[in-house]
Amino acid sequence: MAKVALLIGVSEYGADITSLLAATKDVEAMQRVLLNPEMGEFAETDVTALKNPNRQEVEDAIYRLFANRQKEDLLLFYFSGHGIKDENGKLYLSNCNTRKENGRLVKHLALAANVLNENMNESKSERQVVILDCCFSGAIARDMTPRDDSTVNLQEELGGKGRAILTSSTSTQYSFEQEGSELSVYTRYLVEGIEKGAADKDGDGRISVDELHEYASIKVKQEAPAMTPKIYPVEEGYKI
């Protein structure tokens, strides 16, 4: 069983998009807990951390994360940055070259969220965790989970894969930095829950996805009541 992670943080952007100083710090914090042998226990060679990458670098790294994996492999995708909708409501993950012109997203300079979804669906891994610390993250997650809709073939779309998607906010909430903190609110409490062991609710020495979500969600709501972290488990993904 392999444990592989891709961490992406985008702080710098092109025209008309606000910079996010915390995003690259978020990646450093997540990398720290994953590599700690008493916490994440990931091998250094199995954690890829990208700070302010371009679109092609992001797409290539997503492919490498999910391709050629086995059923039991644990795959983690983490993104801190801007999630952006185009004028048609399609969702994109930003990168260092992402910009807007006349208030509209320049689409070829951002990565369509369905690219991530397609790579996840094509992977053999049945243990996939996605953490999205960005605005519109809830909307992105809903595009990656089955809907109660007769037009969706769940077996074809998801194939029984275990998946858990954690998001910092609902679709319209802004969810990044608070003055005086290096990290975004959501990521700060994800890291704290792991580093302090506080998210281990049942005391079994392991932190499941639903335990981590519960801890971070409670803490975030205490500090930033307007934010509503969500979890979208598929096929018992919450047990990862």
Secondary structure, DSSP 4 states (H G I P E B T S, - for coil): --EEEEEEE----STT----THHHHHHHHHHHHHH-TTTT---GGGEEEEES--HHHHHHHHHHHHTT--TT-EEEEEEES-EEE-TTS-EEE--TT--EETTEE-GGGSEEHHHHHHHHHH---SEEEEEEESTTHHHHHHTTS--S-TT--HHHHHTT--EEEEESS-TT------TT-SS-HHHHHHHHHHHSSTT-TT-SS---HHHHHHHHHHHHHHH-TT---EEEEESSGGG-
